[in-house]
Amino acid sequence: MKFTNQYVLYTMVAVVCIYGALESIGKDNKSSDDVMPEWHQCLSKTVPAARYIHAMAYDAGRKVTVLFGGSAGGGPNTEKPLQLVQDTWEWNGKVWVLKKLQTNPTARQGHAMVYVPTRKKIILFGGYDKVLGWLNDTWEYDGANWKRKPTATKPKPRYGHAMVYDSARDRIVLFGGGDEDSFDDTWEYDDKDWKEVLPATKPTTRRQHAMAYDVSRACTVLVSGYKDKGQLWLQDTWEWDGKDWKDKISDTQPPARACHGLVYDMARNKCLLFGGLNPASGALNDTWEYDGTNWVQSSGLMPPVREALAVAYDSVRYKTILFGGYNRDVSPRLLNDTWEYGGK
């Protein structure tokens, strides 16, 4: 089957991009002298309110990064109440634009979104709503409006799960998340219904992990997260080939973390990981690349430390987009900065 606020906006006269060092991308992505790109910050005349535990996905058909929801207030180490939002924003590479829509999903955090090119729509699933609690609803967004998609079968209500679009098999893959407890279930969505997959091997229960789909190797990559209520922080890499999960052992592995970002960089044929929260060192701002065999850490200019950020990959401009997040130890804790990494 085919997929066929209360926060002040930045105001600037012009859009300014502050670039780091120019990247050098050779023809051989795996050569020993391969130079990693650097992050650069982009400032827009309008910007979404600072937030964390939001979600983003890149709409390749309309050439925009779409952001929805999250928490624009409260959080760890604060006494402020949770302020969930239900706004939809789009980043076109130059400026953020607030979409004024007739219908939006309910305000939520901890949801997941992916773009399905065969349907030319973004799919959103789940999250946490202050009134309704844990969610298991499915929504579609076509650039003009959000529409709820009823399904006969669906995963249990959850937040902190991860999703990718498997382009080789034309379906969405979802793993984990949780409510009061963490889950270890694998689900797939084919545009008509959700179906649970029961592999022989699977990662341990977890939430606040991250996933990306490696197009060159036709597999879903899953990295870290934490089990139950932060009792066990994970430092592992798994791959899903559509039939089974495989635990990938490498000489070097990013430190244990949760609430990080992960995308697949098409220009470099590598997965890119950024930031998150480590139980010992706190919020992180390290950047790592994974080629299917080894993890390599990047150096150079980095965004400030943060957790619960959102990332998406702009496949037209070959750039990773990062927005917002949370730093529980430094004021301001809530962030609304935009960063980009890579490009051709």
N, C-alpha and C positions, 0 to 999 in steps of 0.2 A: 504494500500500500504506500502511496505517496503522501507526504505531508503537503498533498498537492501542496505663621511662623513668626515666628517671632524674631527672627534673626535679620540683620541688616544686609542688604545686597551690596557687593562691591560695585562702585561706579568708577569707570575709567573712560577717558576720551577715546582711546583706541585699544585694540587688542595687542598685547605685547607678549612675545614668547622669548623667554630667557634661555638660551641654549647652552648646554654644556659642550664638551669637546665633540667634534665631528666624528661620527662612527665610521669605521672601515669594515665593510662586509665583502669578503672575498668570494670567489666562485666556489671554493671548497669550504663548506660550513664547518667541517670537522678538522681543519688544519690546525697545527700546533700554534701557529702565529695568528690565529683568529682573534681579532680585537673586538671586545664587547662594546655595544653602544653605551650611552649614558642617558640618564634622565634629564629632562628639562621641564621647567615649570611654565604653564600657560595661564595668563591672566585675562579674564573676560569682562566685558562691561556689565554683564549680568551673570549671576552665579546662584546655584541652589543654596538653600540654607545649610549650614553645617550639620552633619549627620553621621551616623554609623549604623552598621548592620543593614545597609541598603543593598540593592542589586542593580547591575547594569548588564546590557547586552548590545552588541553591535549589529545594526540593521544594514547589511551590505547592499540591499536593493535601493535604499534611500540615502545611504552613505552618512548615517548618523549613529552616534552612541546614545542609547536610551537608558535613562535612570528612573527608577521608581522606588518610592517609599523610604523606609528606614526610621530611625529614631532621631529626632532633632532636639532632644533634651533628656536629662536624667542620665543614668549610667553608673558604673562602678565608681566608688569613692566620692559620690555626690549624694546630697539629700534631696535633690530635685526629682519630681515625679517624671515618669516616662512619658515622652511626647512623641507619639507615632504620627507619621505624615502619610498622605496618599497622593502626592503630586508626581507628575510625569514631566521630565525634562529631556531635552535632546542637545547633544554636543556635536557640532558640525566641523570641528577642527579649528574653529575661530571664536565661537561664542556659544554660550548656553542659552537655550530658548525654552521658556515655560510653555507647555502645551495646555491649552484651555479646552478640556474635553467634556462631553456630556456624561460619560461614564468612566469611573475609575474603580479598581479593586479597593476594598476596605483598607484603611490605614494599617500598616503592618511592618514588622521587621523579621529578619532571618529567613526571607523567602529566596527563591532562586529563579533566574530567567535565562533563556537561551533563544537565539534566532534560528529559525528553520527556513533555509533559502528556498526549498521546494514549495513552501506555502507562503513565503514572503511575509511571515508574521513572527512576532516574538511570543514565546510561551512562558507564562509565569505559573509557578506552583507553590502552594503552602505558605508557611510563615507563622507569625504570632500576632494576634489581634488582642488589644487590652480588654475588649468586651466579649468577643467570641472565643478567645483562647487560641489553642493550636488549630491551624487551618489545614485543609487538604483540598482546596478548590483549585481549578485550572482555568486560566484566563488567556485570551489571545489579544494581541495588539497589532494593528495594521498601519499605524501612523496617523489614523484619523480618530480611532476610538478603541476602548477596551471592551471586550465581550467575554462574558463567562461561558466556558465550554463544559456542558454537562457530560459526564462519563458514567458508564454502567459500573465500572470497577475503578478503584483509586487507592493509592497508598493511605496508611493511617495518617491522621493529622500530625504535623511536625513542623519544626523550624531547624535552622542550622544544617540543612541537607545540602547536597551539591548536585548539579545537573550539567550535562553536555549534550551537544548534538553530534551523533555518530553519522557522518556524511556517507560512509561506505554502506551502511545498512539503513540509512534514511529513517532514523528514529532517535528519540531522546532517551538518555540513560540517566537514572537517578540512583544515588546511593546514600543510605544513612540518614542522619538527622536525629531528632528525638522530641519527646515531650518532657515528662519527668525523668524518663530513662532514655538512653541512647539506643539507636537501632543499627542493625547490620544487614538490612534488606536491600536487594537490587530490583529496580523496576525499569520498565521500558514503555515508552508512549509512541504510538504510531499514527497519531492525529485523530484516531477514533476512540481509543480506549487505553487504559493503563493495564499492564500485565506484569505480575511478579515473576522474576526469573530465579531459579533455585540452583545455583552452581555448586559443584562439589567442594570448591575452596572459595573462601571469601575473607575480606578484612574483618577485624574485630569491630564491635559496636563503636560508633563514634558520632560526633557532631562537630560543627565549625571546622571541618576539613575543607579541602579545595580540590577541584578536578578540572582537567582540560583534555580536549580530544586531539591526539597527535595524528594529523592527516597523513604524514609521510609513512607512518608505521601502522595506520588503521587501528588504533587502540586508545582507550580512555585511560588517562593517568590520574591517580589519586594520591594525594600527599597529606600525611599527618592528621591533625585534629586532636580532640580529647575524648576520653571515654567517660560515660556517666556524667557526674557533676564536677568535672575537673579533677577527678581522683587519679586518673592516669593520662598523662600527656604522651602523645604518640610521635614517633620519629621514624616513619616508614614511607615507602613508595610502592604502590600497587598498580597493576595494569589489567584492564578488562578487554578481552578480544571478542566479546559477544557470546562466548560460551563459558568461560571460566575466569576467575581472578588469579593473578600470579604475583607473589611477593618478590619485588625486585631488590636484590642485594647489591650495593655498590660500595666501593672503597670509601667514598665520601658521601655524607648525607647531611642536608641542612639540619640545624638543631631542632629539637621538638618544638612544636608550635600549634596554635589554633588561630582562627580568625584572620587568615592570610589570604593573599590573592594568587591565582594561577591562570595563565593563558598559554595558548600555543602560538609561537611566533613563526609565521609562514615564511618570512624572509630568511630566517636562520635555521629553520627546521628543528627548533628546540622549544621545550616548555620553559616558561619564565615564571619564577616565583618571587614574590615580594612580601616583606613585612610579616605582621602577625604578633602574637603574644606568646612569650616563653615564660614558664612558671618561675624560673630562677632570675632571668635578666630583665623581665618585663617586656614592654613593647619593643618591636624590632623595626629596622629599616634596611635589612640586608637584601641583596638581589642575587638570585641563583639561576643558572641555566641547566637544563637536563636534556641530553641527546638520546636517551633510551638506554644508555649504559652507565654514564657517570654524571654526577653533579659538579658544577664548577661555579665558584662564587665570583661575582663581579666587584669591581672597585670603582672609584670615581664619585661624582656628584650623586647624592641620593636624596629622595624626599625625607622629611623628618619622620621619626619613629611613629608607628601607629598600629592599631589592630582594627578589626571589623571594617576594613576598607572595601571598596569595590573596584574591580578591574574588568576591562573588556579589550578585545583586539580588533583594531581597525584594519581590515584586510585589504582596503583600497589604498590607504597611505602606509601600510605596513608598520603601524605604531600601536603600542600598548597604551591604553588610557587608564589612568588611576584617578579616583575622586574620593575625597573625604576620609573618614575613619575617626578613631578615638585614641587618645593618649591619657590613661588614667592617672599619670603621675605628674603631668606638667600642664599648666594653664596657657592657652585655652585647650581644654580637653577635647572638645568637638572641633573637627576640621572641615573646611570646605574649599580646599585647594585642588587644582587640576594639574596633573603631571602627564608627560608623554615619554615613551622610551622607544628607541629604534627608529625605523624608517629606511627607505631606500633612496 
